[in-house]
Amino acid sequence: SERSTESFEPMMKHVRIVVSAGAAKERIETKKGVLHIFVKEEARGNMANRRAVQLAAAHWGIALAAIKIVAGHHTPRKTLAINE
């Protein structure tokens, strides 16, 4: 019998966001179709990125493990990959 060499890859959706670190109040806004996430954490030690992913997961009602930053780790503009 012949085995399939194809691997199953879940559907990945890419979303662009902008993260503002050090905000007085955490919130999420949509401006011109882009999600802007304001976090209290400072932009060091990956703290702001982690909190932004947590807020995005809660906003969309999906598991934290389903979201990953794939671009923009060191800039406010980021691209997230979401496992669907």
Solvent accessible surface area in square Angstrom, and as a share of the most:
residue,aa,sasa,rsa
1,S,164,1.06
2,E,174,0.78
3,R,218,0.80
4,S,94,0.60
5,T,137,0.80
6,E,156,0.70
7,S,90,0.58
8,F,182,0.76
9,E,136,0.61
10,P,56,0.35
11,M,143,0.64
12,M,92,0.41
13,K,101,0.43
14,H,114,0.51
15,V,29,0.16
16,R,179,0.65
17,I,2,0.01
18,V,19,0.11
19,V,10,0.06
20,S,40,0.26
21,A,41,0.32
22,G,38,0.36
23,A,20,0.15
24,A,103,0.80
25,K,138,0.58
26,E,44,0.20
27,R,98,0.36
28,I,50,0.25
29,E,57,0.26
30,T,95,0.55
31,K,93,0.40
32,K,208,0.88
33,G,71,0.69
34,V,49,0.28
35,L,17,0.08
36,H,35,0.15
37,I,0,0.00
38,F,25,0.10
39,V,0,0.00
40,K,114,0.49
41,E,56,0.25
42,E,80,0.36
43,A,85,0.66
44,R,160,0.58
45,G,65,0.63
46,N,77,0.40
47,M,77,0.34
48,A,6,0.04
49,N,15,0.08
50,R,129,0.47
51,R,71,0.26
52,A,0,0.00
53,V,18,0.10
54,Q,75,0.33
55,L,29,0.14
56,A,0,0.00
57,A,6,0.05
58,A,79,0.61
59,H,98,0.44
60,W,83,0.29
61,G,67,0.65
62,I,61,0.31
63,A,67,0.52
64,L,91,0.45
65,A,102,0.79
66,A,20,0.15
67,I,13,0.06
68,K,133,0.56
69,I,18,0.09
70,V,64,0.37
71,A,47,0.36
72,G,23,0.22
73,H,91,0.41
74,H,182,0.81
75,T,71,0.41
76,P,81,0.51
77,R,176,0.64
78,K,11,0.05
79,T,19,0.11
80,L,0,0.00
81,A,1,0.01
82,I,12,0.06
83,N,64,0.33
84,E,128,0.58
